[in-house]
Amino acid sequence: MSRLTLAICLSGLLVLSLTGLGLAQVVVAPPVALAVQAFVPAVAAAPAVQPQCQVFERMVGTWEAQAQRISAETSDQPKPIGRVTRQWVVEHKFLQERGSQHEAYLTFDPRRNAYCAWYFHANGHVLEMTGQWTGNWMMFSLSADVDQNQGLQRNFMVQNDQNHECTVTWTDENGRTGIFATLRYARIDAAKTDKSANAASPPKVSPPDEMKIFADEIGKWTIEGSAVSGDKTTKVSGTTTAQWILGGRFVQTTATIQGRKGDNICVAGFDAATKTYRCWYFDPEGSFSEPAVGTWDEKEHTMSWKEKMTSEIVMVKKKQWINHDTAKIHAVYTRPNGSVEATQDGTITRQKAAG
């Protein structure tokens, strides 16, 4: 195993980097995030925007959006659907898109040689999509399997710096296709816009019952912990901020890590279809995770996350709430033969409001 990068998004604490068999550095992730990077040699700082992601530049900004529903029988008139903002986050490794009913993250994955996107919706659904730029690089297409050979596609046409559109199409189990709607975006000059006129105001926070277990997460936190690999122990520290997004359907956590450039972002939610908790992690190196699966123990007030990070490493991590302001973390990374690769322990403490 010459190069192995492990990234996982959890309701957790630490980000651990290992070089060779020794512990190179340990950094801190959000209360709902944890990543491990192993056997990764030191490299020079990456460009602010990786070359493949420069195609997103024209999409950065604030946009007034309209939607036009189209079918074989009829075509509605375009209707305003509020504002959409797009900005670079996580050291310019991900493009964040935010509207009143959704939040998305887009990037390029060199491992798959494909663009990837995650759409988090206010109804609790998460759509993971992949795709490519085509033709003269003005068309960007993403697709996802929805259910039983049915698919959804989002086709962006970037016309110029001031306008672009996205056609949403579907494919059914028989291979038939159709247009669901066309979304049109017109750039807004933020300097000339009355902020009070923003139609995309955040929805009222009303978490479903399954998400109320994350209520203690909300706020600003200080993290202190350590990681052990072999005979080496490294101390870590940092701060995090957790907030509700999309009306309480998801929790988003951003971490500032001492000694590490850039922030980490994690999004956690409840999948009503599978009745499981899941979370996704995005870090400044451009790494992201497959969703980790969590189980809540009400009696112990503990969230347990499990992730098969690679064929060689399985992570099991527990976060136990001691009280409203304090939680303890313990994570173990094991190999198929049962040997322990690393362990992590830490404490998160709520920051008190000034005054």
C-alpha positions in Angstrom: 0.0 0.0 0.0 2.2 2.9 -1.3 -0.4 5.7 -0.9 -3.6 5.5 1.1 -5.9 8.4 1.8 -8.8 7.8 4.2 -11.5 10.4 4.8 -14.6 10.0 6.8 -17.3 12.2 8.0 -18.6 11.5 11.5 -20.3 13.0 14.5 -16.9 13.2 16.0 -13.6 14.9 16.8 -10.2 14.3 15.3 -8.5 14.4 12.0 -5.4 12.1 12.1 -2.6 12.1 9.5 -0.2 9.2 9.5 3.0 9.0 7.4 4.5 5.6 7.0 4.2 3.8 10.3 4.7 6.9 12.4 2.4 9.7 13.4 3.2 12.8 11.3 0.6 15.2 12.6 -2.8 15.3 14.2 -5.4 17.9 13.6 -8.9 18.4 14.7 -12.2 18.0 12.9 -15.7 19.2 13.7 -18.0 17.6 16.3 -19.7 15.9 13.4 -16.6 15.2 11.4 -13.5 12.9 11.5 -11.0 12.1 8.8 -7.9 9.9 8.6 -5.1 10.3 6.1 -2.5 7.6 6.1 0.8 7.1 4.3 0.5 10.4 2.4 3.9 12.0 1.7 4.4 15.7 2.3 3.6 17.8 -0.8 3.7 21.5 -1.7 0.6 23.6 -1.1 -2.1 23.1 -3.7 -3.3 26.0 -5.9 -6.2 28.0 -4.5 -8.5 26.4 -7.1 -7.5 23.1 -8.7 -7.4 23.4 -12.5 -10.4 21.2 -13.1 -12.5 23.4 -10.7 -11.8 26.6 -12.5 -14.7 25.9 -14.8 -16.9 26.8 -11.8 -15.7 30.4 -11.6 -18.5 31.8 -13.8 -21.0 30.3 -11.4 -19.7 32.0 -8.3 -21.8 34.9 -7.0 -25.5 35.7 -6.1 -28.2 34.8 -8.6 -31.9 35.4 -9.0 -33.5 32.1 -10.0 -36.6 31.2 -12.0 -38.1 27.8 -12.6 -40.1 26.7 -15.6 -41.8 23.3 -15.5 -42.0 21.5 -18.8 -43.8 18.4 -19.9 -44.9 16.8 -23.1 -48.3 18.4 -22.7 -47.6 21.8 -21.3 -45.0 24.4 -20.5 -45.6 26.7 -17.5 -44.4 30.3 -17.4 -41.1 30.9 -15.5 -41.7 31.6 -11.8 -39.3 33.2 -9.3 -37.9 30.7 -6.8 -35.6 33.0 -4.8 -31.9 33.6 -4.7 -29.0 31.2 -4.9 -25.5 32.0 -3.7 -22.4 30.2 -4.7 -19.0 30.6 -3.1 -15.7 28.8 -2.7 -15.3 27.0 0.7 -12.8 24.6 2.3 -9.7 26.3 0.8 -11.3 26.7 -2.6 -11.6 22.9 -3.0 -15.4 22.9 -3.0 -18.0 25.2 -4.6 -20.9 25.7 -2.1 -24.3 26.4 -3.5 -27.0 27.6 -1.1 -30.7 28.3 -1.7 -33.8 28.5 0.5 -34.6 24.8 0.0 -31.2 23.2 -0.7 -27.5 23.3 -0.1 -24.9 21.7 -2.4 -21.2 21.0 -2.7 -19.4 20.5 -6.0 -15.8 19.5 -6.7 -13.6 17.4 -9.0 -12.5 14.0 -7.9 -9.2 13.0 -9.6 -9.5 9.4 -8.4 -12.6 8.9 -10.6 -11.7 11.6 -13.1 -15.2 13.0 -12.6 -17.0 15.9 -11.1 -19.0 15.2 -8.0 -21.9 17.0 -6.3 -23.9 16.5 -3.2 -27.4 18.1 -3.0 -28.9 18.4 0.5 -32.6 19.2 0.3 -35.0 20.7 2.9 -37.2 17.6 2.6 -34.3 15.5 4.1 -33.2 13.9 0.9 -29.6 13.8 -0.3 -28.7 13.4 -3.9 -25.1 12.4 -4.8 -24.3 13.1 -8.5 -21.3 12.6 -10.8 -20.6 14.0 -14.3 -18.4 15.8 -16.8 -17.9 19.0 -18.7 -18.7 18.4 -22.3 -18.2 20.1 -25.7 -16.5 23.5 -25.5 -16.7 23.3 -21.6 -19.8 25.4 -21.5 -22.0 22.4 -20.7 -21.8 20.7 -17.3 -23.8 17.5 -16.8 -24.5 15.6 -13.6 -26.4 12.4 -13.1 -27.6 10.2 -10.3 -29.5 6.9 -9.9 -32.7 7.6 -7.9 -34.5 4.3 -7.6 -34.7 1.0 -9.5 -32.9 2.1 -12.6 -34.5 5.5 -12.6 -32.2 8.5 -13.0 -32.0 12.2 -12.6 -29.8 14.6 -14.6 -28.8 18.2 -14.1 -27.4 19.9 -17.3 -25.9 23.3 -16.8 -25.4 25.7 -19.7 -23.1 28.5 -18.7 -24.0 31.1 -21.3 -21.9 34.0 -20.0 -20.8 35.8 -16.8 -24.3 37.1 -16.2 -26.7 34.3 -17.1 -26.8 30.5 -17.1 -29.4 27.8 -16.9 -29.9 24.2 -15.7 -32.2 21.7 -17.3 -33.4 18.9 -15.0 -34.3 15.7 -16.8 -35.4 12.3 -15.8 -34.9 8.7 -17.1 -37.3 5.9 -16.1 -36.7 2.2 -15.7 -37.5 1.6 -19.4 -35.0 4.1 -20.6 -37.4 6.8 -21.5 -36.4 10.4 -20.8 -38.1 13.7 -20.3 -37.6 17.3 -19.0 -38.8 18.0 -15.5 -37.9 21.7 -15.4 -35.5 24.4 -16.5 -33.9 26.7 -14.0 -32.6 30.1 -15.1 -30.1 32.2 -13.2 -29.4 35.9 -13.6 -26.5 37.5 -11.7 -27.3 40.1 -9.0 -24.8 42.9 -8.3 -24.4 42.5 -4.6 -23.2 46.1 -4.2 -26.5 47.4 -5.7 -28.8 45.0 -4.0 -30.9 45.9 -0.9 -30.1 43.0 1.5 -33.6 43.3 3.0 -35.1 42.3 -0.4 -33.5 38.8 -0.3 -36.4 36.4 -1.1 -34.3 33.4 -0.1 -34.6 33.9 3.6 -33.6 30.9 5.8 -36.5 28.6 6.6 -37.7 28.4 10.2 -35.7 25.9 12.2 -38.0 23.0 13.1 -36.0 19.8 13.3 -37.8 16.5 12.8 -37.9 14.2 15.9 -35.0 12.1 14.6 -32.7 15.2 14.3 -33.4 16.6 17.8 -30.6 14.4 19.2 -28.2 16.9 17.5 -29.6 19.9 19.5 -26.7 19.7 21.9 -24.3 20.1 19.0 -25.5 23.6 18.1 -23.1 26.3 19.1 -19.3 27.1 19.3 -16.9 24.6 20.8 -13.3 24.1 22.0 -11.6 20.8 21.3 -8.8 19.1 23.2 -7.6 15.6 22.4 -4.9 13.2 21.5 -4.2 10.4 18.9 -2.1 7.3 19.5 -0.4 5.3 16.7 2.1 2.7 17.8 4.3 4.3 20.6 3.6 7.9 19.5 1.0 10.2 21.0 0.1 13.6 19.6 -2.0 16.4 21.2 -4.5 18.3 19.2 -6.7 21.4 19.7 -9.1 23.5 17.7 -12.5 25.2 17.6 -15.8 24.3 15.8 -19.1 25.9 15.1 -22.3 23.8 14.5 -25.6 25.1 13.1 -28.9 23.9 11.8 -29.3 24.3 8.0 -32.4 23.7 5.8 -34.8 24.3 8.6 -33.2 21.7 10.9 -33.1 18.8 8.4 -29.3 18.8 8.6 -26.5 20.0 10.9 -23.5 21.7 9.4 -20.3 21.9 11.3 -17.2 24.0 10.4 -13.9 23.5 12.1 -10.8 25.6 12.5 -7.8 23.4 13.3 -4.7 24.7 15.1 -1.7 24.4 12.9 -3.6 23.5 9.7 -4.6 25.8 6.9 -8.3 26.0 6.0 -11.5 24.8 7.5 -13.3 21.5 7.4 -17.1 21.2 6.7 -19.3 18.3 7.7 -23.0 17.8 7.0 -25.1 15.2 9.0 -28.7 14.2 8.7 -31.2 11.4 9.0 -32.1 9.2 6.0 -35.8 8.5 6.3 -35.7 5.9 3.6 -33.1 3.7 5.3 -33.9 4.9 8.9 -30.2 5.6 9.5 -28.1 8.6 10.4 -25.5 9.6 7.8 -22.8 12.3 7.5 -20.5 13.7 4.8 -17.1 15.3 5.3 -15.2 17.8 3.1 -11.7 18.9 3.9 -9.1 21.4 2.7 -7.1 18.8 0.8 -10.1 18.2 -1.4 -10.9 14.9 0.3 -14.5 13.8 1.0 -16.1 10.8 2.5 -18.7 8.3 1.6 -21.5 8.7 4.1 -20.8 7.2 7.5 -23.7 5.4 9.2 -24.6 6.3 12.8 -26.7 4.7 15.6 -28.1 6.7 18.5 -28.2 5.1 22.0 -30.8 7.1 24.0 -30.0 5.4 27.3 -26.2 6.1 27.1 -26.7 9.4 25.2 -24.1 8.2 22.7 -23.8 8.3 19.0 -21.8 5.5 17.4 -20.5 5.8 13.9 -19.1 3.0 11.7 -17.3 3.3 8.4 -15.4 0.8 6.2 -12.9 3.4 5.1 -11.0 1.0 2.8 -10.7 -2.7 2.5 -7.9 -2.5 5.1 -9.3 -0.1 7.7 -12.6 0.0 9.6 -13.4 2.8 12.0 -15.7 2.6 15.0 -16.2 5.8 16.9 -18.4 6.8 19.9 -19.4 10.3 21.1 -21.0 10.4 24.5 -22.6 13.5 25.9 -21.7 14.0 29.6 -24.0 17.1 29.8 -25.2 19.9 27.7 -21.8 21.5 27.5 -19.4 18.5 27.4 -18.9 15.4 25.3 -16.3 12.7 25.2 -14.9 11.0 22.0 -13.3 7.6 21.5 -12.4 6.2 18.1 -10.6 2.9 17.1 -9.2 2.1 13.7 -8.7 -1.7 13.0 -7.5 -3.9 10.3 -9.2 -7.2 9.1 -6.9 -9.3 11.4 -8.1 -7.3 14.4 -4.9 -5.3 14.9 -5.4 -1.7 16.0 -4.0 0.9 13.6 -4.7 4.0 15.8 -7.0 5.3 18.5 -8.3 8.8 19.3 -9.7 10.4 22.4 -10.8 13.9 23.1 -13.2 16.3 24.9 -15.3 19.0 23.4 -16.4 21.9 25.6 -19.0 24.5 24.8 -17.7 28.1 24.5 -19.6 30.5 26.8 -21.2 33.5 25.3 -19.3 36.8 25.9 -20.6 38.8 28.8 
